[in-house]
Amino acid sequence: MRSCGRRPTVDESRLAAWMPWVGGPGARALALAQMAVGLPLTAWGLRRHSGGWTTAGALLIAHGALGTAYGLSKRP
């Protein structure tokens, strides 16, 4: 049974083996790469009036921004 005042960390969860980069420098690099790829992809989709490419780019930008924000908020 878990204690009431403490939440389990990523290292203690069942998903720890599946998330080797969470919070590390690799995660920040991946998040920045997603944003770097998402920006031109979104611009290209907007230029071609393609909703699919625009959505894909926007999702990459959003996922990269969330990853970057998480990485910055969890710094020691």
C-alpha positions as CSV (number, residue, x, y, z in Angstrom):
1,M,0.0,0.0,0.0
2,R,1.3,3.5,-0.9
3,S,1.7,6.2,1.7
4,C,-0.8,9.1,1.3
5,G,1.6,12.0,1.2
6,R,4.1,10.7,-1.4
7,R,3.8,10.2,-5.1
8,P,5.9,7.5,-6.9
9,T,8.7,8.8,-9.1
10,V,9.4,7.8,-12.6
11,D,12.2,5.4,-11.4
12,E,9.7,3.6,-9.2
13,S,7.0,3.1,-11.7
14,R,6.3,0.1,-13.9
15,L,7.1,2.1,-17.0
16,A,10.7,2.9,-15.9
17,A,12.2,0.4,-18.3
18,W,10.3,1.9,-21.2
19,M,11.3,5.5,-20.4
20,P,15.1,5.5,-20.3
21,W,15.4,9.2,-21.3
22,V,12.8,10.8,-19.1
23,G,14.2,14.0,-17.6
24,G,17.8,13.5,-18.9
25,P,19.8,15.3,-21.6
26,G,18.5,12.9,-24.2
27,A,14.9,13.9,-23.5
28,R,15.7,17.6,-23.9
29,A,17.6,16.9,-27.1
30,L,14.6,14.9,-28.5
31,A,12.1,17.6,-27.5
32,L,14.2,20.3,-29.2
33,A,14.5,18.1,-32.3
34,Q,10.8,17.6,-32.4
35,M,10.2,21.4,-32.3
36,A,13.0,22.0,-34.9
37,V,11.3,19.5,-37.3
38,G,7.7,20.7,-36.5
39,L,8.3,24.3,-37.3
40,P,9.2,23.9,-41.0
41,L,6.7,21.1,-41.4
42,T,3.9,23.4,-40.1
43,A,5.1,26.2,-42.4
44,W,5.2,23.8,-45.4
45,G,1.7,22.5,-44.6
46,L,0.3,26.0,-44.3
47,R,1.9,27.0,-47.6
48,R,0.4,24.0,-49.4
49,H,-3.0,24.4,-47.6
50,S,-2.6,20.8,-46.3
51,G,-4.4,20.2,-43.1
52,G,-2.6,16.9,-42.5
53,W,0.9,18.2,-42.7
54,T,0.0,21.3,-40.7
55,T,-1.5,19.1,-37.9
56,A,1.5,16.8,-37.9
57,G,3.8,19.8,-37.5
58,A,1.7,21.4,-34.8
59,L,1.6,18.1,-32.9
60,L,5.4,17.9,-33.1
61,I,5.8,21.4,-31.9
62,A,3.3,20.9,-29.0
63,H,5.0,17.6,-27.9
64,G,8.4,19.1,-28.1
65,A,7.3,22.2,-26.1
66,L,5.8,20.0,-23.4
67,G,8.9,17.9,-23.3
68,T,11.1,21.0,-23.0
69,A,8.8,22.5,-20.3
70,Y,8.9,19.2,-18.3
71,G,12.7,19.0,-18.6
72,L,13.1,22.6,-17.4
73,S,10.7,22.1,-14.5
74,K,12.3,18.9,-13.2
75,R,15.9,20.3,-13.2
76,P,17.7,19.8,-9.8
